[in-house]
Every structure is written in structure tokens, then in C-alpha cells.
């Protein structure tokens, strides 16, 4: 799904333990900046960070393209004691 704020990737458990581990389906909800090494650069797409997390059966990652959106989410995450990179 694409909108004015970023791209969303949603996945569900595949039943393949190796693939499910790679998606890190139990990842806590967090707000992150792109890795400096470029490993999560989304193929060169413009972006300032992403929201990611998983419940064990479902996984979501939302790529954020605008700094003002990242900062608004950062304030919300911090208000709820959730991890958010500066």
C-alpha cells in the first residue's frame, strides 16, 4: 500500500520456520532510522525511517518518507514508553 507518508509491508507467518525467523515475527513495536550500512535502504527509495513490529502471527513495516511524520511518531512512541531512535 502506498500513500503520501510512506510504504507499508504486511506479512503473515508462512509456516516455514526459516522464513518466519527472517521476518522476525515477534519483534516489539519500534520506530527506527535506516541502517547506516544501507542494508535496509529499500532499494534506494527516499526515506527517513520506519515503524516495525510483529505479534507472532503478523508482521508490519511502514517505511516513512517525511521527517515531520517521523518526529510526530517519535513523540507518540516516547509518550507510551516505546522504543524510538532519535
C-alpha positions in Angstrom: 0.0 0.0 0.0 1.3 3.5 -0.8 0.1 6.9 0.5 1.6 10.3 1.0 3.6 9.3 4.0 5.3 6.1 3.1 5.1 2.5 2.0 3.6 -0.4 4.1 4.7 -4.0 4.0 2.5 -6.5 5.8 3.3 -10.2 6.1 1.9 -13.2 8.0 3.5 -16.3 9.2 4.4 -18.6 6.3 4.7 -21.9 8.3 8.4 -22.0 7.1 10.4 -21.6 10.3 13.4 -20.1 8.4 11.3 -17.6 6.5 9.3 -16.6 9.6 12.5 -16.1 11.6 13.9 -13.9 8.9 10.8 -11.7 9.2 11.3 -11.6 13.0 7.6 -12.0 13.6 7.8 -11.4 17.3 9.7 -8.1 17.0 8.5 -5.4 19.5 6.8 -2.4 18.0 9.5 0.3 17.4 10.4 3.3 15.4 13.8 3.1 13.7 16.1 5.1 11.4 17.6 3.4 8.3 20.8 1.5 9.0 23.9 3.4 8.1 25.3 0.5 6.2 22.4 0.7 3.7 21.1 -2.8 4.4 17.6 -1.5 4.8 17.6 1.3 2.3 14.5 -0.1 0.5 16.2 -0.2 -2.9 17.3 3.5 -2.8 13.8 4.8 -2.0 13.7 8.2 -0.2 13.1 7.6 3.5 13.8 8.8 7.0 12.9 5.7 9.0 10.3 3.1 9.6 7.8 1.6 12.1 8.2 -2.1 12.5 6.8 -4.8 14.8 5.3 -8.3 14.9 2.8 -10.2 17.1 4.0 -13.7 16.4 1.5 -14.3 13.6 1.6 -10.9 11.8 4.4 -8.5 10.9 4.3 -5.0 9.7 6.9 -2.5 8.5 5.9 1.0 7.4 8.6 3.0 5.5 8.5 6.7 6.3 9.4 9.3 3.7 8.9 12.5 5.6 10.8 13.8 8.7 7.8 15.6 10.2 5.9 12.3 10.2 8.8 10.5 11.9 9.0 13.2 14.6 5.3 13.0 15.3 5.5 9.3 15.6 8.6 9.7 17.8 6.7 11.8 20.2 3.8 9.3 20.4 6.2 6.4 20.9 8.1 8.2 23.7 4.8 9.2 25.4 4.0 5.4 25.6 7.5 4.3 26.6 8.0 2.6 23.2 11.5 2.5 21.6 12.1 5.3 19.1 15.5 6.2 17.7 16.5 9.9 17.6 
